[in-house]
Amino acid sequence: MRAFAWVGLFALISMTAGGCGTPAPATIVTTTSMIADATQRIAGPHWKVDCLMGPGVDPHKYQPSASDLGKLSGAKLVLFSGLHLEGKMVDVLEKPAKGRKAVAVTRNLVEADLRAAEPGLETIHDPHVWFDVRLWKKCVEVIRDELCELDPPHAAEFRTNAEAYLKELDDLHAEVLAKAAKLPANKRILVTSHDAFGYFAAAYGFEVHGLQGVSTAAESGTQDVETLARVIGEKRVPAVFTETSVPSKGLEKVLSTVKQKYKFDVRLVADHDALYSDALGESGSSGSTYIGMVRHNIDVIMKALSQ
Protein backbone atom coordinates (compact mmCIF):
# COMPACT_ATOMS: atom_id res chain seq x y z
CA MET A 1 0.00 0.00 0.00
CA ARG A 2 2.72 2.48 0.95
CA ALA A 3 4.69 1.67 -2.23
CA PHE A 4 1.63 2.39 -4.43
CA ALA A 5 1.03 5.66 -2.58
CA TRP A 6 4.56 6.82 -3.31
CA VAL A 7 4.38 5.77 -6.96
CA GLY A 8 1.22 7.83 -7.36
CA LEU A 9 2.82 10.79 -5.62
CA PHE A 10 5.85 10.56 -7.89
CA ALA A 11 3.58 10.76 -10.94
CA LEU A 12 2.01 13.93 -9.58
CA ILE A 13 5.43 15.43 -8.86
CA SER A 14 6.49 14.73 -12.42
CA MET A 15 3.41 16.52 -13.75
CA THR A 16 4.14 19.55 -11.60
CA ALA A 17 7.77 19.62 -12.70
CA GLY A 18 6.56 19.52 -16.29
CA GLY A 19 4.70 22.80 -15.94
CA CYS A 20 1.31 22.01 -14.36
CA GLY A 21 1.02 24.57 -11.61
CA THR A 22 3.45 27.03 -10.06
CA PRO A 23 6.68 25.46 -8.72
CA ALA A 24 7.35 25.94 -5.03
CA PRO A 25 10.39 28.01 -3.95
CA ALA A 26 13.63 26.03 -3.87
CA THR A 27 14.04 24.23 -0.56
CA ILE A 28 15.80 21.38 1.18
CA VAL A 29 13.40 18.58 2.06
CA THR A 30 14.10 16.00 4.75
CA THR A 31 12.18 12.87 5.59
CA THR A 32 12.61 12.82 9.39
CA SER A 33 12.57 15.60 11.95
CA MET A 34 16.00 14.62 13.28
CA ILE A 35 17.53 15.28 9.86
CA ALA A 36 15.55 18.52 9.55
CA ASP A 37 16.86 19.79 12.88
CA ALA A 38 20.51 19.15 11.98
CA THR A 39 20.06 20.59 8.49
CA GLN A 40 18.55 23.82 9.78
CA ARG A 41 21.31 24.18 12.37
CA ILE A 42 23.91 24.08 9.60
CA ALA A 43 22.00 25.93 6.86
CA GLY A 44 21.00 28.81 9.12
CA PRO A 45 18.92 31.48 7.37
CA HIS A 46 20.16 30.62 3.88
CA TRP A 47 17.82 27.73 3.13
CA LYS A 48 14.26 26.78 4.03
CA VAL A 49 14.07 23.23 5.35
CA ASP A 50 10.82 21.30 4.94
CA CYS A 51 10.24 18.06 6.85
CA LEU A 52 7.88 15.40 5.54
CA MET A 53 7.48 13.52 8.82
CA GLY A 54 6.54 15.85 11.65
CA PRO A 55 6.35 15.39 15.43
CA GLY A 56 5.10 12.01 16.56
CA VAL A 57 5.09 10.49 13.06
CA ASP A 58 6.14 6.85 12.74
CA PRO A 59 8.35 6.62 9.61
CA HIS A 60 7.82 2.87 9.39
CA LYS A 61 4.13 3.47 8.63
CA TYR A 62 4.33 6.85 6.96
CA GLN A 63 1.86 7.65 4.20
CA PRO A 64 2.43 10.70 1.96
CA SER A 65 0.08 13.65 2.23
CA ALA A 66 -1.04 16.07 -0.45
CA SER A 67 1.31 18.75 0.89
CA ASP A 68 4.29 16.49 0.14
CA LEU A 69 3.71 17.21 -3.54
CA GLY A 70 4.61 20.86 -3.22
CA LYS A 71 7.54 20.18 -0.92
CA LEU A 72 9.17 17.59 -3.17
CA SER A 73 8.50 19.38 -6.43
CA GLY A 74 10.45 22.43 -5.25
CA ALA A 75 13.30 20.60 -3.54
CA LYS A 76 16.87 21.11 -4.64
CA LEU A 77 18.10 18.56 -2.13
CA VAL A 78 16.29 15.70 -0.39
CA LEU A 79 17.97 14.24 2.70
CA PHE A 80 16.68 10.90 3.92
CA SER A 81 17.84 8.47 6.58
CA GLY A 82 18.29 5.29 4.54
CA LEU A 83 18.90 1.79 5.95
CA HIS A 84 15.29 0.98 4.98
CA LEU A 85 13.78 3.42 7.49
CA GLU A 86 11.66 5.02 4.77
CA GLY A 87 10.92 1.76 2.96
CA LYS A 88 9.73 2.02 -0.65
CA MET A 89 9.70 5.80 -0.46
CA VAL A 90 13.44 5.74 -1.19
CA ASP A 91 12.85 4.05 -4.55
CA VAL A 92 10.83 7.08 -5.58
CA LEU A 93 13.18 9.71 -4.16
CA GLU A 94 16.21 8.19 -5.86
CA LYS A 95 14.60 8.22 -9.31
CA PRO A 96 16.32 10.82 -11.53
CA ALA A 97 14.64 14.22 -11.25
CA LYS A 98 15.81 17.40 -12.92
CA GLY A 99 17.31 19.80 -10.41
CA ARG A 100 16.90 17.48 -7.41
CA LYS A 101 19.44 15.33 -5.60
CA ALA A 102 18.53 12.73 -2.96
CA VAL A 103 21.09 11.64 -0.37
CA ALA A 104 21.03 9.13 2.50
CA VAL A 105 22.61 10.77 5.55
CA THR A 106 23.79 7.34 6.73
CA ARG A 107 25.86 6.76 3.58
CA ASN A 108 29.24 7.07 5.38
CA LEU A 109 28.44 4.50 8.07
CA VAL A 110 30.39 1.28 7.64
CA GLU A 111 29.49 -2.29 8.52
CA ALA A 112 31.27 -2.05 11.88
CA ASP A 113 29.04 0.89 12.86
CA LEU A 114 25.80 -0.95 12.23
CA ARG A 115 23.75 -3.59 14.02
CA ALA A 116 21.58 -6.20 12.35
CA ALA A 117 17.85 -5.59 12.29
CA GLU A 118 17.32 -9.14 13.56
CA PRO A 119 19.59 -12.03 14.54
CA GLY A 120 20.53 -13.90 11.39
CA LEU A 121 19.73 -10.94 9.12
CA GLU A 122 23.12 -9.28 9.17
CA THR A 123 22.63 -7.76 5.70
CA ILE A 124 19.58 -5.80 6.86
CA HIS A 125 20.53 -3.08 9.31
CA ASP A 126 18.76 -1.37 12.16
CA PRO A 127 18.15 2.22 10.94
CA HIS A 128 17.92 3.90 14.38
CA VAL A 129 21.51 5.13 14.34
CA TRP A 130 20.68 8.53 15.85
CA PHE A 131 20.51 6.94 19.30
CA ASP A 132 24.30 6.68 19.36
CA VAL A 133 25.36 10.31 19.28
CA ARG A 134 28.74 9.36 17.79
CA LEU A 135 27.03 7.78 14.78
CA TRP A 136 24.71 10.74 14.41
CA LYS A 137 27.78 12.97 14.14
CA LYS A 138 28.78 11.05 10.99
CA CYS A 139 25.33 11.75 9.56
CA VAL A 140 25.67 15.44 10.40
CA GLU A 141 28.95 15.52 8.50
CA VAL A 142 27.15 14.20 5.40
CA ILE A 143 24.56 16.97 5.75
CA ARG A 144 27.34 19.56 6.05
CA ASP A 145 29.12 18.29 2.94
CA GLU A 146 25.93 18.25 0.88
CA LEU A 147 25.05 21.80 1.89
CA CYS A 148 28.51 22.99 0.94
CA GLU A 149 28.17 21.36 -2.47
CA LEU A 150 24.67 22.75 -2.95
CA ASP A 151 25.54 26.34 -2.00
CA PRO A 152 29.30 27.04 -2.36
CA PRO A 153 29.03 30.80 -1.60
CA HIS A 154 27.90 29.95 1.94
CA ALA A 155 30.13 26.90 2.42
CA ALA A 156 32.42 28.58 4.95
CA GLU A 157 29.45 29.53 7.11
CA PHE A 158 28.03 26.01 6.85
CA ARG A 159 31.34 24.55 8.01
CA THR A 160 31.48 26.95 10.96
CA ASN A 161 27.91 26.10 11.97
CA ALA A 162 28.62 22.39 11.65
CA GLU A 163 31.79 22.61 13.73
CA ALA A 164 29.87 24.29 16.56
CA TYR A 165 27.06 21.73 16.35
CA LEU A 166 29.44 18.77 16.30
CA LYS A 167 31.11 20.13 19.43
CA GLU A 168 27.69 20.23 21.13
CA LEU A 169 27.18 16.62 20.13
CA ASP A 170 30.53 15.64 21.65
CA ASP A 171 29.40 17.25 24.90
CA LEU A 172 26.03 15.52 24.65
CA HIS A 173 27.62 12.07 24.22
CA ALA A 174 29.78 12.66 27.30
CA GLU A 175 26.74 13.83 29.25
CA VAL A 176 24.72 10.70 28.44
CA LEU A 177 27.66 8.46 29.35
CA ALA A 178 28.08 10.21 32.70
CA LYS A 179 24.39 10.00 33.56
CA ALA A 180 24.09 6.33 32.56
CA ALA A 181 27.13 5.45 34.69
CA LYS A 182 25.22 6.54 37.80
CA LEU A 183 22.74 3.68 37.32
CA PRO A 184 23.90 0.22 38.48
CA ALA A 185 24.42 -2.14 35.57
CA ASN A 186 21.74 -4.55 36.80
CA LYS A 187 19.16 -1.76 36.60
CA ARG A 188 19.99 -0.72 33.05
CA ILE A 189 17.17 -2.71 31.46
CA LEU A 190 15.18 -0.66 28.99
CA VAL A 191 11.81 -2.01 27.78
CA THR A 192 10.08 -0.04 25.03
CA SER A 193 7.30 -0.29 22.48
CA HIS A 194 9.59 -1.34 19.65
CA ASP A 195 13.24 -2.25 19.18
CA ALA A 196 14.50 1.27 18.44
CA PHE A 197 17.15 1.60 21.15
CA GLY A 198 19.77 -0.98 20.16
CA TYR A 199 22.38 1.61 19.28
CA PHE A 200 21.63 3.47 22.50
CA ALA A 201 22.15 0.22 24.43
CA ALA A 202 25.49 -0.52 22.78
CA ALA A 203 26.79 3.01 23.25
CA TYR A 204 25.67 3.62 26.84
CA GLY A 205 25.63 0.20 28.47
CA PHE A 206 21.96 -0.84 28.56
CA GLU A 207 20.10 -4.07 27.92
CA VAL A 208 17.07 -3.39 25.70
CA HIS A 209 13.85 -5.24 24.89
CA GLY A 210 11.13 -4.07 22.51
CA LEU A 211 7.63 -5.48 22.11
CA GLN A 212 7.81 -5.02 18.35
CA GLY A 213 10.88 -5.43 16.19
CA VAL A 214 13.04 -2.78 14.56
CA SER A 215 10.09 -1.84 12.35
CA THR A 216 6.60 -1.17 13.70
CA ALA A 217 5.07 -2.23 10.38
CA ALA A 218 4.56 -5.77 11.69
CA GLU A 219 2.11 -6.12 14.57
CA SER A 220 3.13 -7.89 17.77
CA GLY A 221 1.42 -11.17 18.60
CA THR A 222 0.50 -13.15 21.70
CA GLN A 223 3.91 -14.82 21.79
CA ASP A 224 5.65 -11.42 21.74
CA VAL A 225 3.54 -10.28 24.69
CA GLU A 226 4.26 -13.47 26.65
CA THR A 227 8.01 -13.30 25.95
CA LEU A 228 8.34 -9.68 27.03
CA ALA A 229 6.21 -10.26 30.12
CA ARG A 230 8.54 -13.09 31.14
CA VAL A 231 11.60 -10.84 30.79
CA ILE A 232 9.99 -8.13 32.91
CA GLY A 233 8.76 -10.61 35.51
CA GLU A 234 12.00 -12.56 35.87
CA LYS A 235 14.19 -9.44 35.97
CA ARG A 236 11.73 -7.45 38.12
CA VAL A 237 11.91 -4.47 35.80
CA PRO A 238 10.30 -1.51 37.61
CA ALA A 239 9.19 0.52 34.58
CA VAL A 240 8.60 0.21 30.84
CA PHE A 241 8.53 3.08 28.38
CA THR A 242 6.02 4.14 25.77
CA GLU A 243 7.18 6.07 22.70
CA THR A 244 5.64 9.23 21.27
CA SER A 245 5.33 7.72 17.79
CA VAL A 246 3.96 4.28 18.79
CA PRO A 247 0.58 3.46 20.43
CA SER A 248 0.84 2.20 24.02
CA LYS A 249 -1.84 -0.51 23.88
CA GLY A 250 0.71 -3.27 23.22
CA LEU A 251 2.69 -2.49 26.35
CA GLU A 252 -0.52 -2.25 28.36
CA LYS A 253 -1.25 -5.87 27.40
CA VAL A 254 2.25 -6.84 28.52
CA LEU A 255 1.84 -5.20 31.91
CA SER A 256 -1.53 -6.87 32.41
CA THR A 257 0.16 -10.21 31.78
CA VAL A 258 2.98 -9.35 34.20
CA LYS A 259 0.50 -8.49 36.94
CA GLN A 260 -1.46 -11.70 36.37
CA LYS A 261 1.50 -14.09 36.16
CA TYR A 262 4.21 -12.46 38.27
CA LYS A 263 2.07 -10.62 40.83
CA PHE A 264 3.66 -7.20 40.75
CA ASP A 265 2.89 -3.84 39.21
CA VAL A 266 5.17 -2.19 36.70
CA ARG A 267 5.05 1.52 35.97
CA LEU A 268 4.08 2.49 32.43
CA VAL A 269 6.07 5.62 31.60
CA ALA A 270 3.81 7.57 29.25
CA ASP A 271 2.29 10.93 28.34
CA HIS A 272 4.80 13.80 28.68
CA ASP A 273 7.46 11.31 29.86
CA ALA A 274 7.13 9.04 26.81
CA LEU A 275 10.42 8.50 25.00
CA TYR A 276 11.13 10.10 21.66
CA SER A 277 12.16 7.39 19.22
CA ASP A 278 11.45 7.90 15.51
CA ALA A 279 10.48 11.57 15.59
CA LEU A 280 11.15 14.75 17.54
CA GLY A 281 8.50 16.47 19.63
CA GLU A 282 6.28 19.47 19.04
CA SER A 283 7.79 22.94 19.04
CA GLY A 284 8.36 24.04 22.62
CA SER A 285 8.50 20.50 24.01
CA SER A 286 11.58 19.01 25.65
CA GLY A 287 12.15 16.89 22.54
CA SER A 288 11.72 19.55 19.86
CA THR A 289 15.41 19.33 18.89
CA TYR A 290 17.74 16.37 18.53
CA ILE A 291 19.81 17.42 21.54
CA GLY A 292 16.66 18.00 23.56
CA MET A 293 15.33 14.58 22.53
CA VAL A 294 18.46 12.74 23.66
CA ARG A 295 18.58 14.66 26.93
CA HIS A 296 14.87 14.09 27.63
CA ASN A 297 15.22 10.36 27.00
CA ILE A 298 18.20 9.76 29.27
CA ASP A 299 16.69 11.89 32.06
CA VAL A 300 13.36 10.03 31.92
CA ILE A 301 15.09 6.65 31.78
CA MET A 302 17.34 7.43 34.71
CA LYS A 303 14.49 8.70 36.89
CA ALA A 304 12.21 5.72 36.20
CA LEU A 305 14.82 2.98 36.54
CA SER A 306 16.47 4.48 39.63
CA GLN A 307 13.34 3.95 41.72
Order of alpha helices (4+ residues) and beta strands (2+ residues): alpha-beta-alpha-beta-alpha-beta-alpha-beta-alpha-alpha-beta-alpha-beta-alpha-beta-alpha-beta-alpha
